Amino acid sequence: MTETLKTISPVDGRIYVERPLETGAGIDRALDAAQSAQRAWASLPLTARCAILGKAVDAFVAKANDIAAEITWQMGRPIRHAPGEVRGFEERARHMLSIAAMALDPVRPDDKTGFQRQIKRVPLGVVAVVAPWNYPYLTAVNAVLPALIAGNAVILKHSHQTPLCAERFGEAFASAGVPTGVFQYLHLSHQNTARLMGDPRIANVCFTGSVSGGRAVVAATAAGFATSGLELGGKDPAYVRADADLAHAIETLTDGAFFNAGQSCCGIKRIYVAATLYKGFVAGVVDLTKTYQLGSPLDPETTLGPVLRSAAAEAVRSQVREAKARGARQLIDETGFPASVTGTPYLAPQVLVDVDHSMAIMREETFGPAVGIMSVASDDEAVRLMNDSEFGLTAAIFSADAARAETLGDALETGTVFLNRCDYLDPALAWTGVKNSGRGCTLSPVGFEQMTRPKSYHFKVTT
């Protein structure tokens, strides 16, 4: 009997997509096709590959309205926000295409009489991309585009919650003339995903997901010695210094905590505020949070949609209950959000104070709309608390003093340091994490290094 995936929409609980899962034989066919097609694809000039991929981006963006609606139905993001994912996809894709020639240019050492020397950046071969549901295109494009630009073939396995995203990638690449086999997607079970990653024909795995999922990737790739890039969890902190623009910090960090219903690896989950600004900051966040409109993501007035499923809502509620039992105070009354109903994915946003690091809400990943806020007496205390985490994806500082912020940033154990902003990926900068937030890098010229290997040419000239 053929296994199937069923995508249950968080909007109304119905089955939105149903697809057959690929078999082991199908995986073998895909890998053989990828290996065969990759060699011809890599032999094309870089300019030719980029021209084809540019057409694919055009084709994708042309379907923006349909794609946005599918995002909303598959994972629940409000329809007023979903088109932003297509815009972000285009921004990142076009930037990577624009820097490809520079990023992939051979490294040439200083001249040495009688020798020609260079280090070429050559493709790895076949790259497997395992993508999540929370930002289904933005996470995937970070790996798919540079891998293809560099001359690799790609097999994309998308989340069972967002299978149409894989199909939209395939549709855009096919319409642009990407050769058959160069890009493929497979709907797979967990067991067959591990089989794919462990196959010796896979050279590299790009994974975005949980810490436990990252460990499973490391175990699976050991069989075939594939390299892997891992973007895992986050518990991202922010620090509001005494010299910060208070109104800007309130607006930016509230959005950073609750956008996408808090379902972001780099969303703001814990905030440390200078004592002199603490009361005003907390009051401002609470007032702004109360203006959010929780409801059906199909309603253009909705600003906060459901989390992915009822169990995810309950996990957030459980962290809140545990914090309250340890002395935290809950500042948002759920009755002010009538759509928030226990047993459904619809969950009111929550702000907690009187929190400390003994509580899960300040330690463990919270994949939902809840944030804890603490008062701190100094920069040193803020840095100590920000670093007191097993995660290290991003950290945000709000201050009028850029030089001081850079000094503090140097002391933070994180992949990205923000000043006066948060929860954003700049495609010109490396996207990376430390500790349990992962390893490797996407975006920027540095990201291309993950999709290539160095090949040295050492020629003694005998003319």
Secondary structure, DSSP 8 states (H G I E B T S, - for coil): ---EEEEE-TTTS-EEEEEE---HHHHHHHHHHHHHHHHHHHHS-HHHHHHHHHHHHHHHHHTHHHHHHHHHHHH---TTTTHHHHHHHHHHHHHHHHHHHHHTS-B----BTTEEEEEEEEE-SEEEEEE-SSSTTHHHHHHHHHHHHTT-EEEEEE-TT-HHHHHHHHHHHHHHT--TTTEEE----HHHHHHHHHSTT--EEEEES-HHHHHHHHHHHTTTT-EEEEE----EEEEE-TTS-HHHHHHHHHHHHHGGGG--TTSEEEEEEEHHHHHHHHHHHHHHHTT--BS-TTSTT-SB---S-HHHHHHHHHHHHHHHHTT-EE-S-GGGSTT--TTSS----EEEES--TTSGGGTS---SSEEEEEEESSHHHHHHHHH-SSEESEEEEE-S-HHHHHHHHHHS-SSEEEES--S---TTS-B--EETTEES-BSHHHHHHTTEEEEEEEEE---
